[in-house]
Amino acid sequence: MSVEEFFSVYDAALKAAGSPSESSVMRAAGVGIDALRNHRRRRTSPDLLTVVKIAHTLNVPPFEFLKPLGLTPNMLFGPSPDQEGGDVAHDDFERILLKIWRAMSQEERLGLMALLKARIDINAA
């Protein structure tokens, strides 16, 4: 989780892309020519949008560049620490169920809960 590690991954991606000039990559990414040069000199983290644009330009998954900077998919897409296992959808199936639940009226929700309770009672017997 360091700026040096980020630049190591970035330099490897440049090499894998056929060693284009840094300025041509910055132009293609639509960011300022000095977008990374200043960060490399100062050993500071570049901004998130710049990193993502450059990753897309070099055909590198953005998290390959973001992980050395301390940003992982789980940080963005996983539940927050106070919600782990709590009131969040954990996968696509749960997100679909939540979407359906939110589209239902209160009366429909009560009816569904009654049906589920009856089904649970039957299975318990």
C-alpha positions in Angstrom: 0.0 0.0 0.0 2.4 2.6 -1.2 2.9 5.2 -3.9 6.1 3.4 -4.9 4.2 0.2 -5.4 1.6 2.0 -7.5 4.3 3.4 -9.8 5.9 0.0 -10.0 2.6 -1.5 -11.2 2.1 1.5 -13.5 5.5 1.2 -15.1 5.0 -2.6 -15.7 1.7 -1.8 -17.4 3.4 0.8 -19.6 6.0 -1.8 -20.5 3.3 -4.4 -21.3 1.6 -1.9 -23.5 4.7 -1.6 -25.7 6.3 1.3 -23.8 4.3 4.2 -25.1 5.4 7.6 -23.9 3.9 8.8 -20.7 2.6 12.0 -22.4 0.8 10.0 -25.1 -0.9 7.8 -22.4 -2.0 10.9 -20.5 -3.4 12.5 -23.7 -5.3 9.3 -24.6 -6.6 9.1 -21.0 -7.8 12.7 -21.2 -5.8 13.8 -18.2 -3.1 16.5 -17.9 0.4 15.6 -19.2 1.8 16.1 -15.7 -1.0 14.2 -14.0 1.4 11.5 -12.7 4.8 13.2 -13.0 4.1 15.6 -10.1 2.9 12.7 -7.9 6.0 10.6 -8.8 8.2 13.5 -7.8 6.4 14.3 -4.6 5.7 10.6 -3.7 2.0 11.4 -3.3 -1.1 9.4 -4.4 -2.7 10.5 -7.7 -6.4 11.2 -7.6 -8.8 8.3 -8.2 -10.3 9.5 -11.5 -6.9 9.9 -13.0 -5.8 6.4 -12.0 -9.0 4.9 -13.4 -8.7 6.7 -16.7 -5.1 5.7 -17.1 -5.9 2.1 -16.3 -8.6 2.0 -18.9 -6.3 3.5 -21.5 -3.7 0.9 -20.8 -6.3 -1.9 -20.7 -5.5 -2.7 -17.1 -8.2 -3.5 -14.5 -8.5 -0.3 -12.4 -8.1 -2.2 -9.1 -4.6 -3.4 -10.2 -3.6 0.2 -10.0 -5.8 1.1 -7.0 -4.8 -1.8 -4.7 -1.3 -0.5 -4.1 -2.9 2.8 -3.1 -5.0 1.0 -0.5 -8.3 0.8 -2.4 -9.8 -2.6 -2.9 -13.1 -3.8 -4.5 -14.3 -4.9 -1.1 -13.9 -1.4 0.3 -16.2 -0.1 -2.4 -18.6 -2.9 -2.9 -18.6 -4.8 0.4 -20.7 -3.9 3.4 -19.4 -1.3 5.7 -17.9 -2.7 9.0 -20.9 -1.7 11.0 -23.2 -3.5 8.5 -21.4 -6.8 8.0 -24.0 -9.5 7.9 -26.6 -6.9 8.7 -29.1 -5.0 6.6 -27.3 -5.0 3.2 -27.8 -7.0 0.1 -24.8 -9.4 -0.3 -25.3 -10.7 -3.8 -27.4 -10.3 -7.0 -30.2 -12.6 -5.7 -30.6 -10.5 -2.5 -30.5 -7.3 -4.5 -33.3 -8.6 -6.8 -35.4 -9.6 -3.7 -34.8 -6.1 -2.2 -35.9 -4.4 -5.4 -39.1 -6.5 -5.5 -39.7 -5.8 -1.8 -39.3 -2.0 -2.4 -41.8 -2.2 -5.3 -44.5 -3.8 -3.2 -47.2 -2.0 -1.3 -47.5 -2.4 2.4 -50.5 -4.6 1.9 -48.6 -6.9 -0.5 -45.7 -7.1 2.0 -48.0 -8.1 4.9 -49.6 -10.7 2.6 -46.2 -12.1 1.6 -45.0 -12.2 5.2 -48.2 -14.1 6.2 -47.6 -16.7 3.4 -44.0 -17.1 4.5 -45.0 -17.6 8.1 -47.6 -20.2 7.2 -45.0 -22.0 5.1 -42.5 -22.0 8.0 -45.2 -23.3 10.4 -46.0 -26.1 8.0 -42.4 -27.1 7.6 -41.8 -27.0 11.4 -44.7 -29.4 12.0 
